[in-house]
Amino acid sequence: VERVSLSSDRTTAVVTPKYDPNKKRVILVNDPDLINTLSNKGVDIAVLPQTDDGFWFRALSSLFFPVLLLV
């Protein structure tokens, strides 16, 4: 493994193998030693920033429901 990109909540990871160009997405178990194990093996570790995918849905719904009440 060349690189591991962890999600901000450490539930999933994108793994980049050394000899395979295809990245793999894996679901992680709660392993407190995962970071230490990867570091000891020389794996490049990155933590992805938290995404706010529901922002636009919340913004539009906060405008839609008051308009619906007025109709």
C-alpha positions as CSV (number, residue, x, y, z in Angstrom):
1,V,0.0,0.0,0.0
2,E,1.4,3.4,-1.0
3,R,-1.2,5.8,0.4
4,V,-4.3,5.7,2.6
5,S,-6.8,8.6,2.7
6,L,-9.0,8.4,5.7
7,S,-12.4,10.0,6.0
8,S,-12.8,12.6,8.7
9,D,-14.9,10.2,10.8
10,R,-12.4,7.3,10.2
11,T,-15.2,5.0,8.9
12,T,-13.9,4.7,5.3
13,A,-10.6,4.9,3.5
14,V,-9.4,5.3,0.0
15,V,-6.4,2.9,-0.5
16,T,-3.8,3.5,-3.2
17,P,-1.9,0.2,-3.9
18,K,1.8,0.5,-4.9
19,Y,1.6,-1.6,-8.1
20,D,-2.1,-1.1,-9.1
21,P,-3.4,2.2,-10.5
22,N,-6.9,1.5,-9.2
23,K,-7.8,3.0,-5.9
24,K,-10.0,1.0,-3.5
25,R,-12.6,2.3,-1.1
26,V,-12.8,0.2,2.1
27,I,-15.0,0.4,5.2
28,L,-12.9,0.5,8.3
29,V,-13.4,-1.2,11.7
30,N,-12.7,0.7,14.9
31,D,-9.0,0.0,15.2
32,P,-7.1,2.4,17.5
33,D,-3.7,1.1,16.3
34,L,-4.4,1.6,12.5
35,I,-2.5,4.9,12.2
36,N,0.5,3.5,14.1
37,T,0.5,0.3,12.0
38,L,0.3,2.3,8.7
39,S,3.0,4.7,9.9
40,N,5.4,1.9,10.9
41,K,5.0,0.3,7.5
42,G,5.9,3.6,5.8
43,V,2.4,4.3,4.3
44,D,1.5,7.9,3.4
45,I,-1.6,8.8,5.5
46,A,-4.0,11.6,4.8
47,V,-7.2,12.6,6.5
48,L,-9.8,14.0,4.1
49,P,-11.7,17.2,5.2
50,Q,-15.2,16.8,6.4
51,T,-17.7,17.4,3.6
52,D,-21.1,19.1,4.0
53,D,-23.0,17.3,1.3
54,G,-26.4,18.3,2.7
55,F,-25.8,22.0,2.7
56,W,-27.8,22.8,-0.5
57,F,-30.7,20.5,0.5
58,R,-31.0,22.2,3.9
59,A,-30.7,25.7,2.3
60,L,-33.4,25.0,-0.3
61,S,-35.7,23.3,2.2
62,S,-35.4,26.2,4.6
63,L,-36.7,28.4,1.8
64,F,-39.3,26.0,0.4
65,F,-41.3,25.2,3.6
66,P,-42.1,28.8,4.6
67,V,-43.2,29.5,1.0
68,L,-45.4,26.4,1.2
69,L,-47.0,27.6,4.4
70,L,-47.9,30.9,2.7
71,V,-49.6,29.2,-0.2
